[in-house]
Amino acid sequence: MASPRPTTLAVSLSDLAKMIDHSLLHPTMTDDEVLAGLQISKKYNVATACVKPYHILFAKKHLEGSSVLICPVIGFPHGNSTAEVKVFEAKRAVYEGGKEVDMVVNIGRVRSGKWEYVKNEIDKVNEVVVEGGAILKVIFENDYLMEEEIIKLCEICTEVGVAYVKTSTGYGFIKLPSGDYNYKGATIPHLELMRKYAGSNVQIKAAGGVRTLDDLLRVRALGVSRVGATATTEIIDEAVRRGIGSERTSVEVSWEGV
């Protein structure tokens, strides 16, 4: 029988801000738009600013003097680079200043059941990231996967010893019966599944669909310690409106409609 979901949490504003990797990954973002996002990251003192590899040095310059870390993505968003290219990209990203690296798995190889390949790729990337003094988050892209594939990835990532497993890129669009494309991103059932099968030393990152304070509180209640978000301003400003401040206070977690 599943454990009941928590209905209250004790949180401070800093607790919530340091859950957020502020996402600056849309392919059309201009340098000015990225700069505005870096300023938001500094204003709210989030955990990291999540950037594309060519923006690492740009982010390093504009985040100087803050505690906000740089989180570059590699093999993003479809995970289709060869393992050798991902290793090179990860090593370069860490060398340029990335302190956390988000890598997309080879989704086709996961769905093909080529687990030796998948594990070897994750292991090699994790090795160069850790050697460079950073940590690795492995992106699954759950919208494309079956539950048993998510479970197997959690087990592999636990065995390899990565820092985080992550639900999605936010760009894993699937074709709907209507012909439109959309994605689910981080769903409650998938987060519960990942928390169950990832080892206790592996943290969970939710990405895609965490857009409100209630969303953030719900995933935190499930054991998620990091989220990818573009709605940082809306989330933190709502927390302030609800009276969450520098000291931890008890807040209600709403499961209505979930």
MORA-V713114 format. One record per backbone hydrogen bond with DSSP energy under -1.0 kcal/mol. CO is the residue of the C=O (numbers start at 1). NH is the residue of the N-H. If there is no record, write none. Layout:
{{CO/NH} {CO/NH}}
This chain:
{{7/253} {9/251} {11/249} {12/16} {13/17} {14/18} {16/19} {17/20} {17/47} {19/227} {20/47} {20/48} {21/229} {22/50} {26/29} {30/34} {31/35} {32/36} {33/37} {34/38} {35/39} {36/40} {37/41} {38/42} {39/43} {40/44} {41/46} {47/69} {48/22} {49/71} {50/24} {51/73} {52/55} {53/56} {55/59} {56/60} {57/61} {58/62} {59/63} {63/66} {69/49} {70/99} {70/100} {71/51} {72/102} {74/104} {75/79} {82/86} {83/87} {84/88} {85/89} {86/90} {87/91} {88/92} {89/93} {90/94} {91/95} {92/96} {93/98} {99/135} {101/137} {102/74} {103/139} {105/107} {106/110} {107/111} {108/112} {109/114} {110/113} {113/115} {114/118} {115/119} {116/120} {117/121} {118/122} {119/123} {120/124} {121/125} {122/126} {123/127} {124/128} {125/129} {126/130} {127/131} {128/132} {129/134} {130/133} {135/101} {136/163} {136/164} {137/103} {138/166} {139/105} {141/144} {142/145} {146/150} {147/151} {148/152} {149/153} {150/154} {151/155} {152/156} {153/157} {154/158} {155/159} {156/160} {157/161} {157/162} {163/203} {164/138} {165/205} {166/140} {167/142} {171/173} {174/182} {176/179} {180/176} {182/174} {187/191} {188/192} {189/193} {190/194} {191/195} {192/196} {193/197} {194/198} {199/202} {203/165} {204/225} {204/226} {205/167} {206/228} {208/186} {209/211} {212/216} {213/217} {214/218} {215/219} {216/220} {217/221} {218/222} {219/224} {220/223} {226/206} {227/21} {229/23} {231/235} {232/236} {233/237} {234/238} {235/239} {236/240} {237/241} {238/242} {239/244} {240/243} {245/13} {249/11} {251/9} {255/258}}
